């Protein structure tokens, strides 16, 4: 047998086998409904929302609340790691005293933690702006 005649015989055998299984109605599975891919897309979008978008929105909201609650006398840690005491609060910035006669004007958006001395008996309470 030549290679081309082998290919012809193989093709006829596979077509005959495929025709035998296709012709029986009990062996063919029913096709899924046309709206099935849309269900999968909706499920994937819901997973992305709950895994990525919602946690970021909550962290941003928490950071904004922390920034709004900044007041004079609070100890802060900035996102760059500077520790200091707020001496003045402006619209978009705060003046932070980091050492004697050293004051820095820092954007409110760069405040990472605020520590408030509630009382001497209680331990200091830290409010974290970013949750990463």
N, C-alpha and C positions, 0 to 999 in steps of 0.2 A: 504494500500500500504506500502511495506517495503522501507526503505531508499535506498536500492540498485536499486529497480525497479523505484523509483522516479528519480534517477540519470540517468537511461537508457532512460526514457521518456523525461527528460529535454535535454539530449544530442541529441536525435533524433529530437526534436522540433527545437533546435538551428541549427542543421545541415540542416534541411529542410528550415529554414528561410534563412540561409546563402546561400544555393544552389539556392534559388529563386532569390536572389539579384545578385548573380554572373552570373547566366545564361543570364540575360538581358544585351545586349551590350551597351545600352545607359547609364546605371547606373555605369559602371566601368570607373573610371578616367584613363586618359592616364598616363603612367609612365614617370617620368622626364628623360631628356636625361642623358646619362652616364657621361658627362663632367661637370654636375652641381656641384658636390662636389669640383672639382678643382677651379671653380669660387669662391666658398665660401672660400677656403683656400687662394687664391690670395687676396681676399678682407681683410681677417683677417691679413695676413702678411703686407699688405699696411697700415692698421690701426695701427699695432704695430710699423711699421717704423716711421710713421708720429707722433705718440703719445709718443714714448719712445726713439728711436735711434737717429733720426734727431735732436731733441732739445739738447740731450746730446753732440752730435758732434758739434753743433753750440756753446754751452757754452764752450766746450774745446778749440775751435778755438779762441773764444773771449779772453779766459784766456791766451792763448799763445801769442796773439797779445799784450795784456797788459803787459805781462812779457817782451817781446822784447822791448817795448817802455819805460821801466824803465831807468831812468838816474839820475845822481847826482843832488841833490837839490829837488827831489820829496819827498813829504810826503807820507808815506805808512801806511797801516794797514794790519797786517798779519792775516792769518786764525786763529791764536790763540789769536788775539786781541791786539797785541803789536803795539803801535803807535810810529813812529819814522821818521827820515829824512835820506834819502839815502846819504851816504858820498862817497861810492865807489861801482862800478859795476864790477863784475868779470864774468867769463864764466857761472857758474851755481849758484853763490851766490851773495849776495849784503851785504855791510856793512851798518848797520842801527844805527844811533845815537839816543838813546832813552832818554838820560839825559846827563848832563855835565860829561865828562870823562867816559861815559858808551856807548860802541859800541858792537853790536851783529852782528855776521855773520849768515845770514839767507838764506835758499834756495830760489831761485826765484819762485819755484812752490808754495810756501806758501804765496806769496803776494796776498792779497784779494782785496785791493783797492789802487789806486794811486791817489793822489790829487796834482794837479799842480797849482802853483800860476801864472796865466797868466799875470794879471796886478792888480794894487791896486784898480782900479775902478770896475772891474768885480768881481763877486763872484767866489769863488774857484770852479773849475770843478773837479768832482770826476769820475774816470774811474773804473768801477766795473769789476772784473775778473770773479767772479762766480755769476750765476743767480739762486740761490736756495732760 
